[in-house]
């Protein structure tokens, strides 16, 4: 027991850096967006510095420098390679098209239908305004199976 207490006393600061590193790795595993892995590597470097007897100011500088360099040098390239690419669908072709309101659009009442590209769609107003039947609208985006539209100014 005395040996464990002596070990924990001697390596208290490096162990704190290692606990921080594990926590950052857990955060990274939860996000999968390469957000905190750079800081985990910085915490590991600071733990190594602490093991070799570096003071707390040096440990902090090592943490910041290693994290910053990894983030700047490797971060962008690594993030681009793991970024999930959006797959375009046939439905995306309706974005930017015009349509005609078949049923009045009222976001509060959750009503509205538009014919765009020859198909009938449930629709909502982009700005929240009511849009009457017969109005020509521009498709701004698709949210789920609903078109988000705005009145087309003639």
C-alpha positions as CSV (number, residue, x, y, z in Angstrom):
1,X,0.0,0.0,0.0
2,X,2.9,2.4,0.8
3,X,4.3,1.7,-2.6
4,X,1.1,2.7,-4.3
5,X,0.9,5.9,-2.3
6,X,4.5,6.7,-3.1
7,X,3.8,6.0,-6.8
8,X,0.7,8.2,-6.9
9,X,2.5,11.0,-5.0
10,X,5.5,10.9,-7.4
11,X,3.4,10.7,-10.6
12,X,0.4,12.7,-9.6
13,X,0.8,15.4,-12.3
14,X,1.5,13.0,-15.2
15,X,-1.5,10.9,-14.1
16,X,-3.7,14.0,-14.3
17,X,-2.5,14.7,-17.8
18,X,-3.2,11.1,-18.7
19,X,-6.7,11.3,-17.3
20,X,-7.2,14.4,-19.4
21,X,-6.0,12.6,-22.4
22,X,-8.4,9.6,-21.8
23,X,-11.3,12.1,-21.4
24,X,-10.4,13.8,-24.6
25,X,-10.1,10.5,-26.5
26,X,-13.6,9.6,-25.1
27,X,-15.0,12.9,-26.4
28,X,-13.3,12.3,-29.7
29,X,-14.9,8.8,-29.9
30,X,-18.3,10.3,-29.2
31,X,-18.0,13.0,-31.9
32,X,-16.0,11.3,-34.6
33,X,-15.3,14.7,-36.2
34,X,-11.6,15.0,-35.2
35,X,-12.3,17.8,-32.7
36,X,-10.3,16.8,-29.6
37,X,-7.8,14.2,-30.7
38,X,-5.2,17.0,-31.1
39,X,-5.6,18.0,-27.5
40,X,-5.4,14.4,-26.4
41,X,-2.0,14.2,-28.1
42,X,-1.0,17.5,-26.5
43,X,-2.0,16.1,-23.1
44,X,0.1,12.9,-23.7
45,X,3.1,15.1,-24.6
46,X,2.6,17.2,-21.4
47,X,2.4,14.0,-19.4
48,X,5.7,12.9,-20.8
49,X,7.2,16.3,-20.0
50,X,5.9,15.9,-16.5
51,X,7.5,12.5,-16.1
52,X,10.9,14.0,-17.1
53,X,10.5,16.6,-14.4
54,X,9.3,19.7,-16.4
55,X,7.6,22.4,-14.4
56,X,4.0,23.2,-14.8
57,X,4.6,26.2,-17.0
58,X,6.7,24.0,-19.4
59,X,4.0,21.3,-19.4
60,X,1.4,23.9,-20.3
61,X,3.6,25.2,-23.1
62,X,4.2,21.7,-24.4
63,X,0.4,21.0,-24.3
64,X,-0.4,24.1,-26.2
65,X,2.4,23.9,-28.8
66,X,1.9,20.1,-29.6
67,X,-1.9,20.6,-29.8
68,X,-1.6,23.7,-31.9
69,X,0.9,22.2,-34.3
70,X,-1.0,19.0,-34.8
71,X,-4.3,20.9,-35.3
72,X,-2.7,23.3,-37.8
73,X,-0.6,20.8,-39.8
74,X,-2.6,17.6,-39.7
75,X,-6.0,18.8,-38.8
76,X,-7.4,20.2,-42.1
77,X,-6.1,17.2,-44.2
78,X,-7.4,14.7,-41.7
79,X,-10.8,16.3,-41.3
80,X,-11.2,16.5,-45.1
81,X,-10.5,12.8,-45.4
82,X,-13.1,11.7,-42.8
83,X,-15.8,14.3,-43.6
84,X,-19.0,12.6,-44.5
85,X,-19.8,13.5,-48.1
86,X,-23.4,14.4,-48.8
87,X,-24.9,12.2,-51.5
88,X,-27.1,14.1,-54.0
89,X,-30.5,12.6,-54.8
90,X,-33.0,13.1,-57.6
91,X,-35.1,15.1,-55.2
92,X,-32.3,17.7,-55.0
93,X,-33.0,18.6,-58.6
94,X,-36.2,20.5,-57.4
95,X,-34.1,23.0,-55.4
96,X,-34.0,26.3,-57.2
97,X,-37.1,25.4,-59.3
98,X,-40.3,27.3,-59.3
99,X,-43.6,25.7,-58.3
100,X,-47.3,26.6,-57.9
101,X,-49.1,26.5,-54.5
102,X,-51.9,24.0,-54.7
103,X,-53.0,24.3,-51.0
104,X,-52.4,27.5,-49.0
105,X,-49.1,27.4,-47.1
106,X,-49.4,28.1,-43.4
107,X,-46.6,27.0,-41.2
108,X,-48.6,27.5,-38.0
109,X,-51.4,25.3,-39.3
110,X,-48.9,22.9,-40.9
111,X,-50.7,23.1,-44.2
112,X,-49.5,23.6,-47.7
113,X,-48.9,21.8,-51.0
114,X,-46.8,22.8,-54.0
115,X,-46.5,21.3,-57.5
116,X,-42.8,21.6,-58.6
117,X,-41.1,19.6,-61.3
118,X,-44.4,17.9,-62.1
119,X,-44.7,16.4,-58.6
120,X,-46.9,17.4,-55.6
121,X,-45.0,18.1,-52.4
122,X,-45.9,19.1,-48.9
123,X,-44.5,22.6,-48.4
124,X,-43.6,25.1,-45.7
125,X,-42.8,28.8,-46.0
126,X,-39.1,29.7,-45.6
127,X,-39.9,33.0,-43.8
128,X,-43.0,31.8,-42.1
129,X,-45.4,33.9,-44.1
130,X,-48.7,32.5,-45.4
131,X,-48.7,31.9,-49.2
132,X,-52.1,31.7,-51.0
133,X,-53.2,29.1,-53.6
134,X,-52.0,29.9,-57.1
135,X,-48.9,31.9,-56.0
136,X,-45.7,31.0,-57.8
137,X,-42.9,30.0,-55.3
138,X,-39.2,29.3,-55.5
139,X,-37.9,26.1,-53.8
140,X,-35.2,27.1,-51.3
141,X,-34.4,23.6,-49.8
142,X,-35.8,20.3,-48.9
143,X,-36.3,19.3,-45.2
144,X,-37.2,15.6,-45.0
145,X,-40.1,15.2,-47.5
146,X,-41.2,18.9,-47.4
147,X,-40.2,21.7,-49.7
148,X,-39.2,24.9,-48.0
149,X,-40.3,27.7,-50.4
150,X,-40.5,31.5,-50.7
151,X,-42.9,33.5,-52.9
152,X,-41.4,34.3,-56.2
153,X,-41.4,38.0,-57.0
154,X,-42.6,38.7,-60.5
